[in-house]
């Protein structure tokens, strides 16, 4: 069987996304297979960036499916001494049955996958964060029902999370409203591709309140991502007005849910009042990474 990688949401069909979300729901409710699907399988987690939720959810998913997880921090490997990423991929893929790579550069992820003999799953790159957004669709279904008939408003930095939301819109066709400050827009190529597919389903605003109007889900992410060297005061000025607070949530649909992929910079992109408020689903959202990634591992690791 030809190996498959999951580097971005475009690597999945709509039907596969639907199946994964259904399976995640079944696994969360306690459904199991008689033979653990990863019995005898070894999954390596190679992380070049720090992680809490991605690491623990994937390790727990592997173990609960009967497999073994090996965690490697890149600075403890020969990568830290300049070994080419392709050489590392060729060797590691002879030791294990699948690899989760969390890395700074998406091109580095692509090179790794090209040289790997086993499936590679993107645990985060600078361009995409597919596992997060796919699991978030599962959370939306859990709270709101049909994830195709929702309006999602994403506010803030046009980063890897924003790019994956745009790709998810291109696969599912839900309503997506985006608001970025000047100079912090999402990837133009990714945005154009989805706008060409669904010109009436995706909108870009400069005003956060316009984006949030009528939204079922209000979503944001940190303004300064890990490893970025930005002047904090300049960031605060640039993103002024993009903070998700009670006033901004009031502009959304009554009963709208607030989502954040965490970790959150409290008092910056979101207030404590919203983060800990009744509309916030961030803890269930974090938990659902585990259930969705079980479904993902079942599909990709053979």
C-alpha positions in Angstrom: 0.0 0.0 0.0 1.3 3.5 -0.9 2.0 5.5 2.1 0.1 8.8 2.7 1.1 11.9 4.5 -1.1 14.5 6.2 0.8 17.8 5.7 -2.3 20.1 5.2 -6.0 19.8 5.1 -5.9 19.6 1.3 -4.5 16.2 1.6 -7.9 14.9 2.7 -11.1 14.7 0.7 -14.4 16.0 2.1 -15.6 12.4 2.5 -12.5 11.5 4.5 -12.9 14.6 6.8 -16.5 13.5 7.4 -15.4 10.0 8.2 -12.7 11.2 10.6 -15.1 13.4 12.5 -17.7 10.6 12.8 -15.0 8.2 14.0 -13.7 10.7 16.5 -17.2 10.9 17.9 -17.5 7.2 18.2 -14.1 6.9 19.9 -15.0 9.6 22.3 -18.1 7.8 23.3 -16.1 4.7 24.0 -16.2 2.6 20.8 -13.2 0.3 20.4 -12.0 -2.3 18.0 -11.4 -5.8 19.3 -7.8 -5.7 18.2 -6.1 -2.4 19.0 -5.3 -0.8 15.6 -1.8 0.2 16.5 -0.8 -3.0 18.3 2.8 -3.6 17.6 3.2 -0.2 15.9 5.8 2.4 16.9 5.1 6.1 16.3 7.9 8.7 16.6 7.2 12.2 17.6 10.0 14.5 16.4 9.5 18.0 17.7 11.6 21.0 16.8 9.2 23.4 18.7 7.8 23.2 22.2 4.4 21.6 22.7 1.9 20.6 25.4 -1.4 19.7 23.8 0.0 18.3 20.5 2.6 16.1 22.2 0.4 14.7 25.0 -2.7 14.2 22.8 -0.7 12.3 20.2 1.2 10.2 22.8 -2.0 9.4 24.6 -3.7 8.5 21.3 -0.9 6.1 20.3 -0.9 4.4 23.7 -4.7 4.1 23.8 -4.7 2.4 20.4 -2.1 -0.2 21.5 1.0 1.4 20.0 4.3 2.7 21.5 5.3 6.4 21.2 8.9 7.6 21.1 9.3 11.3 21.7 12.4 13.1 20.3 13.2 16.8 21.0 15.2 17.9 17.9 17.9 19.5 20.1 18.7 16.0 21.5 19.2 14.6 18.0 21.9 15.0 15.3 19.7 17.6 13.7 21.1 20.0 16.3 24.5 19.3 14.8 23.5 20.0 11.3 22.4 16.6 9.9 20.2 17.2 6.8 16.5 16.7 7.5 16.2 14.2 4.6 18.9 12.0 6.2 17.1 12.0 9.5 13.8 11.1 7.7 15.3 8.2 5.9 16.8 6.7 9.0 13.9 7.3 11.4 11.4 5.8 8.9 13.3 2.5 9.0 12.8 2.3 12.8 9.1 3.1 13.1 5.6 2.9 11.5 4.7 6.6 11.4 6.1 10.0 12.3 4.6 13.2 13.8 6.8 16.1 12.9 6.4 19.6 14.5 8.7 22.0 12.8 9.4 25.7 12.1 9.3 25.5 8.3 6.7 23.9 6.1 9.3 23.3 3.4 11.3 21.4 5.9 8.2 19.2 6.6 7.7 18.6 2.9 11.4 17.5 2.5 11.1 15.2 5.5 7.9 13.6 4.1 9.5 13.2 0.7 12.4 11.2 2.3 10.3 9.1 4.7 9.2 5.6 4.0 6.3 5.8 6.5 3.4 8.2 6.9 4.2 11.7 8.2 1.7 13.8 10.0 2.1 17.6 10.4 2.1 18.3 14.2 2.5 22.0 13.2 4.5 24.0 10.7 4.8 27.7 10.1 2.3 27.5 7.3 -0.4 25.0 8.4 -1.8 23.3 11.6 -4.2 20.8 10.1 -4.7 18.5 13.1 -5.8 21.5 15.2 -8.5 22.7 12.8 -9.8 19.3 11.9 -10.3 18.6 15.6 -11.9 22.0 15.9 -14.5 21.0 13.3 -15.3 18.0 15.5 -15.8 20.3 18.4 -18.1 22.5 16.4 -20.2 19.5 15.4 -20.4 18.5 19.1 -21.7 21.9 20.2 -23.5 23.2 17.1 -24.4 20.2 14.9 -23.8 20.5 11.2 -20.3 22.0 10.7 -21.2 23.0 7.1 -24.0 25.3 8.1 -22.0 27.5 10.5 -20.3 30.9 10.2 -16.8 31.0 11.7 -15.1 34.3 12.4 -11.3 34.2 12.7 -9.6 37.3 14.1 -6.0 38.3 14.5 -2.8 37.0 13.0 -2.9 35.4 9.6 -0.8 32.5 10.7 -0.8 28.7 10.3 -4.1 28.4 12.1 -5.7 30.9 9.9 -4.4 29.2 6.7 -5.8 25.9 7.9 -9.2 27.4 8.6 -9.1 28.7 5.0 -8.3 25.3 3.6 -11.0 23.7 5.8 -13.5 26.2 4.2 -12.3 25.1 0.8 -13.1 21.4 1.7 -16.3 21.9 3.7 -17.8 25.1 2.3 -18.9 26.7 5.6 -19.1 30.5 6.0 -15.7 31.9 7.0 -15.1 35.5 7.9 -11.5 36.7 8.5 -10.2 39.9 10.0 -6.5 40.8 10.0 -4.6 44.0 10.8 -2.6 45.4 7.9 0.6 43.4 7.3 -0.6 40.3 9.1 -2.9 38.7 6.5 -3.1 35.0 5.8 -1.2 33.3 2.9 -2.4 34.9 -0.3 -2.1 31.7 -2.4 -4.2 29.7 0.1 -6.8 32.4 0.4 -7.1 32.9 -3.4 -7.5 29.2 -4.0 -10.5 29.0 -1.6 -12.0 32.2 -2.8 -12.0 30.8 -6.3 -13.9 27.8 -5.1 -16.3 29.5 -2.7 -16.5 33.3 -3.6 -19.7 33.6 -1.6 -18.5 31.6 1.4 -15.3 33.4 2.5 -15.0 37.1 3.3 -12.0 39.2 4.5 -12.5 42.3 6.7 -10.3 44.9 8.3 -12.9 45.5 11.0 -13.2 42.7 13.6 -16.9 43.6 14.4 -17.9 43.2 10.8 -16.3 39.8 10.7 -17.9 38.7 14.0 -21.4 39.9 13.0 -23.7 36.8 12.9 -20.9 34.4 13.7 -21.7 31.0 15.3 -18.0 30.6 16.3 -15.5 33.4 17.3 -11.9 32.1 17.0 -8.6 33.7 17.7 -5.0 32.8 18.3 -1.9 34.3 19.9 -0.6 37.5 18.3 3.0 36.4 18.9 3.8 32.8 18.0 6.5 30.7 19.5 10.0 31.7 18.3 8.8 35.0 16.7 10.9 38.0 17.6 8.4 40.9 17.8 8.3 44.1 19.8 5.5 43.5 22.3 4.4 47.1 22.5 4.3 47.4 18.7 2.2 44.2 18.5 -0.3 45.7 21.0 -0.7 48.8 18.9 -1.0 46.9 15.7 -3.7 44.5 17.0 -5.6 47.1 19.0 -9.3 46.4 18.4 -8.8 42.7 17.6 -9.0 41.6 21.2 -11.9 39.2 21.8 -13.8 40.7 24.7 -17.4 40.8 26.0 -18.2 43.7 23.6 -16.9 41.9 20.6 -18.7 38.6 21.5 -21.9 40.5 21.8 -21.7 41.3 18.1 -21.8 37.6 17.3 -24.9 35.5 17.1 -26.6 34.9 20.5 -25.1 31.7 22.0 -22.0 31.9 19.8 -19.1 29.8 21.0 -15.6 31.1 21.6 -12.6 28.9 20.5 -8.9 29.3 20.9 -6.3 26.6 20.1 -4.2 27.5 23.2 -1.9 28.5 24.8 -3.6 31.9 25.2 -1.9 35.1 26.1 -4.5 36.3 28.6 -5.3 40.0 28.4 -3.9 40.2 24.9 -5.9 38.5 22.1 -8.7 37.5 24.6 -9.9 38.6 28.0 -10.1 36.4 31.0 -13.9 37.1 31.0 -14.4 35.5 27.6 -11.8 32.8 28.0 -13.4 31.5 31.2 -17.0 32.5 30.3 -20.0 30.4 29.5 -19.5 30.8 25.7 -15.9 29.4 25.8 -15.4 25.8 24.8 -11.6 25.8 25.0 -11.2 22.9 27.3 -13.4 20.5 25.3 -11.7 21.8 22.2 -8.3 20.8 23.7 -9.7 17.4 24.8 -11.0 16.7 21.4 -7.5 16.8 19.9 -7.0 13.4 21.6 -10.2 11.8 20.1 -9.6 13.2 16.6 -6.0 12.1 16.5 -7.0 8.6 17.4 -9.2 8.5 14.3 -6.4 10.1 12.3 -3.8 7.5 13.4 -6.3 4.7 12.6 -6.6 6.0 9.1 -3.0 6.7 8.3 -0.9 4.1 10.1 -1.2 0.7 8.5 
